[in-house]
């Protein structure tokens, strides 16, 4: 069994369809909704942590794309823009799990696997170099 985080983008033509039911029943997938933004049947964005066998997961993603749903695999909801980051360390002060830390050269390191996605670093960054995927 594998787990992935995927960001789904629903255009207007794909809203109102029972996609979640299909993923569960047809493709034997289990998922948790991490974040959702819905714009009244105009468009929607959904961040899922999805689990299942590799073949089922790949088939489910193909099904979503065939139904005009954008699928993007993400490692973390938090992204550091290295062009804007000045490695000031402000974000490291608020990161309780050390997902953000300074290396021996005083450069920022983002450990995506440790990140709890609390978004405190987004608020702490004076350069606005850290942002959420959605």
Buried (B, 14 or more C-beta within 10 A) or exposed (E): EEEBBBBBBBEEEBBEEEBEEBBBEEBBBEBEEBBEEEEEEEBBBBBBEBBBEEEBBEBBBEBBEEBEBBBEEBEBBBBBEEEEBEBBEBBBEBBEEEBBBBEEEEEBEBEBEEBEBBBBBBEBBEEEBBBBBB
